[in-house]
Amino acid sequence: MEYMSAPQAAEKWGISERRVQILCKENRIPGASKLGYMWLIPKDAEKPVDGRLKRT
């Protein structure tokens, strides 16, 4: 399986690197794992739905 880093995911999804780290810490990105200080995110991972937005 291929992985991307938090900065790569942030650029791909159009959000901040810090937000990606928080999503990983909250287990909202399936398959994400931490190696030392760096998060490894599967390249085929989808951007999690933002729970702060209201869906109608």
MODELLER restraints for C-alpha pairs under 7 A, 6 or more apart:
rsr = mdl.restraints
at = mdl.atoms
rsr.add(forms.Gaussian(group=physical.xy_distance, feature=features.Distance(at['CA:2:A'], at['CA:42:A']), mean=5.98, stdev=0.5))
rsr.add(forms.Gaussian(group=physical.xy_distance, feature=features.Distance(at['CA:2:A'], at['CA:43:A']), mean=5.79, stdev=0.5))
rsr.add(forms.Gaussian(group=physical.xy_distance, feature=features.Distance(at['CA:3:A'], at['CA:40:A']), mean=5.74, stdev=0.5))
rsr.add(forms.Gaussian(group=physical.xy_distance, feature=features.Distance(at['CA:3:A'], at['CA:41:A']), mean=5.21, stdev=0.5))
rsr.add(forms.Gaussian(group=physical.xy_distance, feature=features.Distance(at['CA:3:A'], at['CA:42:A']), mean=4.39, stdev=0.5))
rsr.add(forms.Gaussian(group=physical.xy_distance, feature=features.Distance(at['CA:3:A'], at['CA:43:A']), mean=4.98, stdev=0.5))
rsr.add(forms.Gaussian(group=physical.xy_distance, feature=features.Distance(at['CA:4:A'], at['CA:40:A']), mean=5.85, stdev=0.5))
rsr.add(forms.Gaussian(group=physical.xy_distance, feature=features.Distance(at['CA:4:A'], at['CA:41:A']), mean=5.24, stdev=0.5))
rsr.add(forms.Gaussian(group=physical.xy_distance, feature=features.Distance(at['CA:4:A'], at['CA:42:A']), mean=6.20, stdev=0.5))
rsr.add(forms.Gaussian(group=physical.xy_distance, feature=features.Distance(at['CA:4:A'], at['CA:43:A']), mean=5.58, stdev=0.5))
rsr.add(forms.Gaussian(group=physical.xy_distance, feature=features.Distance(at['CA:5:A'], at['CA:39:A']), mean=5.99, stdev=0.5))
rsr.add(forms.Gaussian(group=physical.xy_distance, feature=features.Distance(at['CA:5:A'], at['CA:40:A']), mean=5.34, stdev=0.5))
rsr.add(forms.Gaussian(group=physical.xy_distance, feature=features.Distance(at['CA:5:A'], at['CA:41:A']), mean=6.16, stdev=0.5))
rsr.add(forms.Gaussian(group=physical.xy_distance, feature=features.Distance(at['CA:6:A'], at['CA:17:A']), mean=5.78, stdev=0.5))
rsr.add(forms.Gaussian(group=physical.xy_distance, feature=features.Distance(at['CA:6:A'], at['CA:20:A']), mean=5.98, stdev=0.5))
rsr.add(forms.Gaussian(group=physical.xy_distance, feature=features.Distance(at['CA:6:A'], at['CA:21:A']), mean=6.51, stdev=0.5))
rsr.add(forms.Gaussian(group=physical.xy_distance, feature=features.Distance(at['CA:6:A'], at['CA:39:A']), mean=6.00, stdev=0.5))
rsr.add(forms.Gaussian(group=physical.xy_distance, feature=features.Distance(at['CA:7:A'], at['CA:17:A']), mean=5.21, stdev=0.5))
rsr.add(forms.Gaussian(group=physical.xy_distance, feature=features.Distance(at['CA:10:A'], at['CA:16:A']), mean=5.36, stdev=0.5))
rsr.add(forms.Gaussian(group=physical.xy_distance, feature=features.Distance(at['CA:10:A'], at['CA:17:A']), mean=5.06, stdev=0.5))
rsr.add(forms.Gaussian(group=physical.xy_distance, feature=features.Distance(at['CA:10:A'], at['CA:20:A']), mean=6.19, stdev=0.5))
rsr.add(forms.Gaussian(group=physical.xy_distance, feature=features.Distance(at['CA:13:A'], at['CA:47:A']), mean=6.39, stdev=0.5))
rsr.add(forms.Gaussian(group=physical.xy_distance, feature=features.Distance(at['CA:23:A'], at['CA:29:A']), mean=6.40, stdev=0.5))
rsr.add(forms.Gaussian(group=physical.xy_distance, feature=features.Distance(at['CA:24:A'], at['CA:32:A']), mean=6.24, stdev=0.5))
rsr.add(forms.Gaussian(group=physical.xy_distance, feature=features.Distance(at['CA:28:A'], at['CA:48:A']), mean=6.49, stdev=0.5))
rsr.add(forms.Gaussian(group=physical.xy_distance, feature=features.Distance(at['CA:29:A'], at['CA:48:A']), mean=6.55, stdev=0.5))
rsr.add(forms.Gaussian(group=physical.xy_distance, feature=features.Distance(at['CA:31:A'], at['CA:41:A']), mean=6.58, stdev=0.5))
rsr.add(forms.Gaussian(group=physical.xy_distance, feature=features.Distance(at['CA:31:A'], at['CA:42:A']), mean=6.29, stdev=0.5))
rsr.add(forms.Gaussian(group=physical.xy_distance, feature=features.Distance(at['CA:32:A'], at['CA:39:A']), mean=6.76, stdev=0.5))
rsr.add(forms.Gaussian(group=physical.xy_distance, feature=features.Distance(at['CA:32:A'], at['CA:40:A']), mean=5.55, stdev=0.5))
rsr.add(forms.Gaussian(group=physical.xy_distance, feature=features.Distance(at['CA:32:A'], at['CA:41:A']), mean=4.49, stdev=0.5))
rsr.add(forms.Gaussian(group=physical.xy_distance, feature=features.Distance(at['CA:32:A'], at['CA:42:A']), mean=6.51, stdev=0.5))
rsr.add(forms.Gaussian(group=physical.xy_distance, feature=features.Distance(at['CA:33:A'], at['CA:39:A']), mean=5.74, stdev=0.5))
rsr.add(forms.Gaussian(group=physical.xy_distance, feature=features.Distance(at['CA:33:A'], at['CA:40:A']), mean=5.29, stdev=0.5))
rsr.add(forms.Gaussian(group=physical.xy_distance, feature=features.Distance(at['CA:33:A'], at['CA:41:A']), mean=6.74, stdev=0.5))
rsr.add(forms.Gaussian(group=physical.xy_distance, feature=features.Distance(at['CA:34:A'], at['CA:40:A']), mean=5.99, stdev=0.5))
